[in-house]
Amino acid sequence: MPGLMRMFLAETAGGANSPAGGFNLLVPMIAILVVFFWLTHRSQKKKERQREEMLDSIKVGDDVVSIGGIKGRVTKVNKDGFEVRVNAEKDIKINFSKAAIATVRGEDEDTEG
């Protein structure tokens, strides 16, 4: 490891082998970081777009799961949230904001109960 450190210091101090100094080492590192952050940002935007589409497509009768794990069926859709029936027998309903919905359950999954 000390040999690697000496080589790095010689590169950054403008050693005899490299007239440009540490610039030759710095450019690829910056390029890699830029590509990494660009790919990360791109995938995050894609996930956000998919989540917005999922929330906008929720309608009355859809089975949903909240971020807290509460399962229920949507009974009313408002502009900023949903009314969800969590217990059909006792007719218990809870109002959720759009951000509180984690997923929409598929038709083959277990329904309320």
Secondary structure, DSSP 8 states (H G I E B T S, - for coil): -HHHHHHHHHHHTT-TT-TTTTHHHHHHHHHHHHHHHHHHHHHHHHHHHHHHHHHHT--TT-EEEETT--EEEEEEE-SSEEEEEEETTTTEEEEEEGGGEEEE--TTS----
